[in-house]
Amino acid sequence: ALLGRENGLTLLEMILTAAIIGAVIYAAVRLGTSITTFVQRTPARQHAQMEMNACMDTIDRVLSNGKSSTLNIATPPTTPTLQYSSATFQSKDGATYTIYWSNSPANSVHLERTYPGGGTSDTVLATHVTTLVFAIAANDPGIVSVTLQMTVPMDSSGSPGSFVTISLPTQTVRMVS
């Protein structure tokens, strides 16, 4: 046996052990918090993605039945102003459609239909929409590009990190002649 050496830990070894255990516990708590936040926000993210896809599918379906010769893309008088966020056209069935961004309810996309015999219906396709842009292809007025983006709160905290922005690739729609 070594002289002067006793069994046990020195004070320095105990301090280092406590610091390592503390760092591991801190990392585990931080990771656990991140995972919990992610799991809690996943349903909101999925709902927003489904709403955005359904909105774009409806825009695609309605535009593809519209007559390109009647298409009018405009910037509605809203605050804030979203350039080229309104498209009005007549469909094959004679109805007039307007797809537009509105601030009533806030940041929403509407589909307004005016029936051939009169009367209108207005449907909100999506909320939390921050970008809606219609553009006509320069070489073919029957091709319309649609850009859609949403910024959705994932929880009620209102903190900058509690919002997620979801974008779809710009969709190209061919209207009828």
C-alpha positions in Angstrom: 0.0 0.0 0.0 1.1 3.5 -0.7 2.0 5.6 2.3 -0.2 8.6 2.9 -2.9 7.5 0.5 -6.4 6.9 2.0 -9.4 5.4 0.3 -12.1 7.9 -0.9 -12.3 11.0 -3.1 -10.4 14.3 -2.7 -12.3 17.5 -2.6 -11.3 18.4 -6.1 -12.6 15.0 -7.4 -15.9 15.6 -5.7 -16.3 19.1 -7.1 -15.5 17.8 -10.6 -18.0 15.0 -10.3 -20.7 17.3 -9.1 -20.0 19.7 -12.0 -20.2 16.9 -14.6 -23.4 15.6 -13.1 -24.8 19.1 -13.1 -23.9 19.7 -16.7 -25.5 16.4 -17.7 -28.7 17.2 -15.8 -28.8 20.7 -17.3 -28.4 19.3 -20.9 -31.1 16.7 -20.3 -33.6 19.3 -19.0 -32.9 21.6 -22.0 -33.3 18.7 -24.4 -36.5 17.6 -22.7 -37.9 21.1 -22.9 -37.1 21.3 -26.6 -38.7 18.0 -27.3 -41.8 18.9 -25.3 -42.2 22.2 -27.2 -41.8 20.4 -30.5 -44.3 17.7 -29.6 -46.8 20.3 -28.3 -46.5 22.4 -31.5 -46.6 19.6 -34.0 -50.5 19.4 -34.2 -50.7 23.2 -34.9 -48.0 22.9 -37.6 -49.8 20.0 -39.2 -53.2 21.8 -39.1 -51.6 24.9 -40.7 -50.0 22.7 -43.5 -53.3 21.0 -44.2 -55.2 24.3 -44.3 -52.6 25.7 -46.7 -52.7 22.7 -49.0 -56.5 22.7 -49.0 -56.5 26.5 -49.9 -54.0 26.0 -52.7 -55.9 23.0 -54.0 -59.1 25.0 -54.1 -57.4 28.0 -55.8 -55.9 25.5 -58.4 -59.3 23.9 -59.0 -61.3 27.1 -59.4 -58.6 28.9 -61.5 -58.2 25.9 -63.9 -61.9 26.2 -64.7 -61.7 29.9 -65.3 -61.5 31.7 -68.7 -58.1 33.3 -69.1 -59.6 36.0 -71.3 -61.6 37.3 -68.4 -58.8 37.3 -65.8 -58.1 40.5 -63.9 -55.3 40.5 -61.4 -55.3 43.5 -59.0 -54.1 44.9 -55.7 -57.0 45.3 -53.3 -57.2 48.4 -51.2 -56.2 46.8 -47.9 -53.9 47.7 -45.1 -51.3 46.3 -45.3 -51.1 46.3 -49.0 -50.4 43.0 -50.7 -49.5 43.5 -54.3 -51.4 41.4 -56.9 -53.3 39.5 -54.2 -56.7 39.5 -56.0 -57.8 37.5 -59.1 -61.2 38.0 -60.7 -62.4 35.9 -63.6 -65.4 34.2 -65.1 -65.6 30.4 -65.1 -66.9 27.9 -67.7 -70.2 27.7 -65.8 -70.8 31.5 -66.1 -70.1 32.3 -62.5 -67.7 35.1 -61.6 -65.0 34.3 -59.0 -62.7 36.5 -57.0 -59.9 35.0 -55.0 -58.4 37.6 -52.7 -56.4 38.3 -49.6 -58.3 40.2 -46.9 -57.7 41.6 -43.4 -61.3 40.6 -42.4 -60.8 38.2 -40.7 -57.1 39.1 -40.4 -54.8 37.7 -43.0 -57.3 35.5 -44.8 -57.8 34.2 -48.3 -61.4 34.4 -49.6 -63.2 32.8 -52.5 -66.1 34.9 -53.6 -68.5 33.4 -56.1 -71.2 35.5 -57.9 -73.8 33.2 -59.5 -75.0 33.8 -63.1 -78.5 34.6 -61.9 -77.4 36.8 -59.1 -76.4 36.2 -55.5 -73.0 35.6 -54.0 -71.2 33.4 -51.6 -68.0 34.1 -49.8 -65.8 31.3 -48.3 -62.7 31.8 -46.2 -60.1 29.4 -47.6 -57.3 30.0 -45.1 -56.2 32.3 -42.3 -52.8 33.5 -41.2 -51.8 34.1 -44.8 -49.0 36.6 -45.2 -48.4 36.3 -48.9 -50.8 35.7 -51.8 -49.5 36.7 -55.3 -51.0 36.0 -58.7 -48.9 36.5 -61.8 -49.6 35.9 -65.5 -46.9 34.2 -67.6 -45.4 36.7 -70.1 -45.5 34.2 -73.0 -49.0 32.7 -72.2 -51.8 34.6 -70.6 -53.5 31.3 -69.8 -50.9 30.3 -67.3 -51.2 31.8 -63.8 -48.6 31.5 -61.1 -49.8 31.5 -57.5 -47.6 32.1 -54.5 -49.0 31.4 -51.0 -47.3 31.7 -47.6 -48.6 31.5 -44.0 -47.1 32.6 -40.7 -48.9 30.7 -38.0 -48.7 31.0 -34.2 -47.8 27.6 -32.6 -48.9 28.6 -29.2 -50.5 31.5 -27.4 -47.3 33.0 -26.0 -46.8 35.5 -28.8 -43.0 35.2 -28.5 -41.0 35.5 -31.7 -40.1 31.8 -31.5 -43.7 30.7 -31.3 -44.5 31.4 -35.0 -43.7 29.2 -38.0 -43.7 30.3 -41.6 -44.9 27.8 -44.1 -44.5 28.3 -47.8 -45.5 26.2 -50.8 -43.6 26.3 -54.0 -45.2 28.6 -56.5 -48.0 26.8 -58.2 -48.6 27.1 -62.0 -52.2 26.8 -63.1 -53.5 26.6 -66.7 -56.8 28.4 -67.3 -59.2 27.5 -70.1 -59.2 29.7 -73.2 
